[in-house]
Amino acid sequence: MEELVIHCIRHGQSVANAGGVSSDAASIPLTELGHAQARAVSARLAATAPDLVICSPFSRARQTAEPTLALLPDVPVETWPIEEFTLLAERWGGSTMEDRKPWVREYWQKADPDYVDGEGAESFAAFIGRIRTTMEKLETLPSEKTILAFGHCQFFLALRWLITQGIDDITPDAMQAFYAYYKHDPIPNASGFTASFDGRAWRIKTPSVLASQPYPTPAF
């Protein structure tokens, strides 16, 4: 059966993942380890022979893609709005993940899908809407194509959640269910999964070439 195949890969370790200070969500770079992870996974990703590479506009995803793109000079690359879910406002610039933890917990406990924390933030309902729009756009692509997507943990987890759980309405209960899903099975850095669309339905393909693997630790 003809199907569209999408390999979804999370970015390598970022400065924020490593506990560093981030000024804004979009410009967070990779660490040395993150760059090493991107290099280590590049040959495996290039071997999927994609017809198209799509990438988040965020720096850490683009930096993760670079070693793979160097091996695929003739493959078209497009930037799609598959950036990470930014649930806290820009006023949190200059903080670490540890600094933000109490407010992140409070956000999820509030479980209001339409709540927007402030300038630069996104509601959970809008986030899920963005993922559904991405799915609809993918569904318009020709079957028997292979897509390689460089993005983020919560975005790709929510995509997998929508596919596997059959979520329709984004209610407070659904929002809490996603948070539990996220906490139980986050996607490691430089890892991911493979999804497919056969013209009628989405599914998760197993095994995936993007399953978590150990990566070399660089010399600092």
Sequence and secondary structure as in RCSB ss.txt:
>XXXX:A:sequence
MEELVIHCIRHGQSVANAGGVSSDAASIPLTELGHAQARAVSARLAATAPDLVICSPFSRARQTAEPTLALLPDV
PVETWPIEEFTLLAERWGGSTMEDRKPWVREYWQKADPDYVDGEGAESFAAFIGRIRTTMEKLETLPSEKTILAF
GHCQFFLALRWLITQGIDDITPDAMQAFYAYYKHDPIPNASGFTASFDGRAWRIKTPSVLASQPYPTPAF
>XXXX:A:secstr
   EEEEEEE   BTTTTT  BS STT  B HHHHHHHHHHHHHHHTT  SEEEE SSHHHHHHHHHHHHT TTS
 EEE S      S GGGTTB HHHHHHHHHHHHHH  TT   STT   HHHHHHHHHHHHHHHHTS TT EEEEE
E HHHHHHHHHHHHH   S  HHHHHHHHHHHHHS   TT EEEEEE SS EEEESS TTS         
